Amino acid sequence: MGGVGLGGGVLGADLLESEAQAQPAGQAGLKGPGAVPVTLQVNGKPYNLTVEPRVTLLDALRDHLGLTGAKRICDRGTCGACTVMLDGKAVYACSVLAIDVQGRQIQTIESLSVPGQVHPLIQSFVNNDAQQCGFCTPGFVMAVKHFLEKHPNPTYEQVKNGLGGNICRCGTYMGIRRAVVEAGARMKGGAHA
């Protein structure tokens, strides 16, 4: 019985060694294509990057562009902390490949920052104590922006039912819901940039 395991191991090692010898020097272990040029339209500006095709939009934003508002928590498209707008629709940036969103309009929480001004949506979050640790807040703000564009004057119950795709581990849902209702009134239909 011991010989079977040993023989299989040796055969496997022989195959790996012959595969490594067949590849040109410097490429042993290379699996898949290398980095490719990608142009992303983020917050109204084009950015030229060189990334591997497997790089998510979240990683491109955070690691290549320094836009760290979108956060990684679950990395599985279930918590909403990485929510950004893609062509006006809220999406989880951890579930979208950067290479697939070339030519599309990407909007991050950073787009809501204007020197000397506080965006009404962000001000509503502050007014209603709708953040505690703040880690999920940027994703919530972007999800709320999309929600308000679809439901410009929501009721508290509509907000409660409409934002189920974002999770707050601190449990600030009451403040968030009040903030959304206030922001809807302040933004008059979500039309504010």
C-alpha positions in Angstrom: 0.0 0.0 0.0 2.8 2.4 0.8 4.3 1.9 -2.6 1.2 3.1 -4.4 1.3 6.5 -2.7 5.0 6.8 -3.2 4.8 5.8 -6.9 2.0 8.4 -7.5 4.1 11.1 -5.8 7.2 10.4 -7.9 5.1 10.3 -11.2 3.5 13.6 -10.3 6.9 15.2 -9.5 8.3 13.9 -12.9 5.4 15.5 -14.7 5.8 18.9 -13.0 9.6 18.8 -13.6 9.2 18.1 -17.4 6.5 20.9 -17.6 8.8 23.4 -16.0 11.6 22.4 -18.3 9.4 22.9 -21.4 8.6 26.5 -20.5 11.1 29.3 -21.3 13.3 30.6 -18.5 11.5 33.1 -16.3 8.1 31.8 -17.1 8.0 28.6 -15.0 4.9 28.6 -12.9 3.2 31.3 -15.0 -0.5 30.6 -15.2 -2.6 32.7 -17.5 -2.0 36.0 -19.2 0.0 38.9 -17.7 -1.0 42.4 -17.0 -2.9 44.3 -19.8 -3.6 48.0 -20.3 -7.0 49.1 -19.1 -8.6 52.6 -19.2 -11.2 53.3 -16.5 -13.5 56.3 -16.4 -13.7 57.1 -12.7 -15.5 60.2 -11.3 -15.4 61.8 -14.7 -11.7 61.3 -15.4 -9.9 58.6 -17.5 -7.3 56.5 -15.8 -4.8 54.3 -17.7 -3.8 51.2 -15.7 -1.9 48.0 -16.3 -3.6 45.2 -14.4 -4.0 41.5 -14.7 -7.4 40.5 -16.2 -8.4 39.0 -12.8 -8.2 42.3 -10.9 -11.5 43.4 -9.6 -12.8 46.9 -9.9 -12.5 47.2 -6.1 -8.8 46.3 -6.2 -8.2 48.6 -9.2 -9.8 51.5 -7.3 -8.0 50.9 -4.0 -4.6 49.5 -5.0 -4.0 51.3 -8.3 -5.9 54.6 -8.0 -5.7 55.2 -4.3 -9.5 55.6 -4.1 -10.1 53.9 -0.8 -13.7 54.8 0.0 -15.1 51.5 -1.3 -14.1 48.9 1.4 -13.5 45.2 1.3 -15.3 43.3 4.0 -16.8 40.1 2.6 -15.2 40.0 -0.9 -18.2 38.0 -2.0 -20.8 40.6 -3.1 -23.0 40.2 0.0 -22.2 43.1 2.4 -22.3 46.2 0.2 -19.3 47.9 1.7 -17.7 48.2 -1.8 -20.7 49.7 -3.5 -20.0 52.1 -6.3 -22.1 53.4 -9.2 -21.5 51.9 -12.6 -23.4 53.8 -15.4 -25.7 55.1 -12.7 -26.5 51.8 -11.1 -25.2 50.6 -7.7 -22.9 47.6 -8.0 -20.5 45.7 -5.7 -17.0 46.6 -6.9 -15.6 43.3 -5.5 -17.8 41.3 -8.0 -16.9 43.2 -11.2 -13.6 42.8 -13.1 -11.8 46.1 -14.0 -11.2 44.9 -17.5 -15.0 44.5 -18.1 -15.9 48.1 -17.2 -13.8 49.9 -19.7 -15.7 52.7 -21.3 -18.3 52.7 -18.6 -18.9 55.5 -16.1 -17.7 54.6 -12.6 -18.6 56.8 -9.6 -17.2 56.4 -6.2 -17.9 58.1 -2.8 -14.9 60.4 -3.5 -17.0 62.0 -6.3 -19.3 63.5 -3.6 -16.5 65.5 -2.1 -16.4 69.1 -3.2 -13.9 71.4 -1.4 -15.8 73.7 1.0 -19.1 71.8 0.6 -20.7 68.8 2.3 -22.9 66.8 0.0 -26.5 66.7 1.3 -26.5 62.9 1.4 -23.4 62.9 3.6 -24.7 65.7 5.8 -27.9 63.7 6.3 -25.8 60.8 7.6 -24.1 63.1 10.0 -27.3 64.7 11.2 -28.9 61.4 12.0 -25.8 59.7 13.5 -26.0 57.1 10.8 -22.4 55.9 11.2 -20.5 54.4 14.0 -17.3 52.8 13.0 -17.8 54.2 9.5 -16.4 51.2 7.6 -19.7 50.4 5.8 -20.7 54.1 5.4 -19.3 54.8 1.9 -21.0 51.8 0.5 -24.3 52.7 2.2 -24.0 56.3 0.8 -23.5 55.1 -2.7 -26.4 52.6 -2.4 -28.6 55.3 -1.0 -27.6 57.7 -3.8 -28.9 55.0 -6.3 -32.0 54.3 -4.2 -32.9 58.0 -4.1 -32.6 58.3 -7.8 -35.2 55.6 -8.1 -37.3 56.7 -5.1 -36.9 60.5 -4.8 -39.2 61.0 -1.8 -39.2 57.7 0.1 -41.1 56.8 3.2 -39.3 55.3 6.1 -40.9 51.9 5.2 -39.7 52.1 1.6 -36.2 52.8 2.9 -36.4 49.9 5.3 -37.3 47.5 2.4 -35.1 49.1 -0.2 -31.6 48.9 1.3 -31.3 45.2 2.1 -28.1 44.8 0.1 -25.9 46.6 2.6 -24.9 45.4 6.0 -23.9 47.5 9.0 -22.1 45.4 11.7 -22.6 48.2 14.2 -26.4 48.2 13.7 -27.0 51.8 12.8 -29.9 51.0 10.6 -32.4 53.3 12.4 -30.1 56.3 11.8 -29.4 55.3 8.2 -33.1 55.0 7.5 -33.8 58.5 9.0 -30.8 59.9 7.0 -32.2 58.5 3.7 -35.6 60.1 4.3 -33.9 63.4 5.2 -31.6 63.2 2.2 -34.5 62.6 -0.1 -36.1 65.8 1.1 -32.9 67.8 1.0 -31.9 66.6 -2.5 -35.3 67.0 -4.0 -35.4 63.8 -5.9 -31.8 62.7 -5.7 -30.8 64.9 -8.6 -27.8 66.5 -6.7 -24.5 65.4 -8.1 
